[in-house]
Amino acid sequence: MISFLTRSKRETATRVSCASGALALVLILDACLSTTGPVPGSEKVHVTTDPRDVSACTAVGKIKVPGGSPNVDILFRNQAVGLGGNTAFVTVTFGTIPVDGVAYSCPQ
């Protein structure tokens, strides 16, 4: 009876281990294969560092791109669109790459 319980626990541990490994593999592959593409309208977002470009606009939200993200420029524009903006005012850059800013809705 004791050997049956031990064997049953060992089989359960093996199954849990296999399932955990499979889940980890799926998550890793998903992270590697997922790419951030431009959302519709992001190509029309005007990105600027000049405050005069947004003087007649309405701020609609803050843009913050997570550090280490791939395609930072695309994410920056995507966030502006997601907030309802058509202009993105850059407040912080990493080199020449915008990472923080404010999305604005400007008259066309």
Secondary structure as GFF3:
##gff-version 3
##sequence-region A 1 108
A	DSSP	alpha_helix	2	33	.	.	.	ID=ss1
A	DSSP	three_ten_helix	42	44	.	.	.	ID=ss2
A	DSSP	beta_strand	46	48	.	.	.	ID=ss3
A	DSSP	three_ten_helix	51	54	.	.	.	ID=ss4
A	DSSP	beta_strand	58	64	.	.	.	ID=ss5
A	DSSP	alpha_helix	72	82	.	.	.	ID=ss6
A	DSSP	beta_strand	87	94	.	.	.	ID=ss7
A	DSSP	beta_strand	97	105	.	.	.	ID=ss8
###
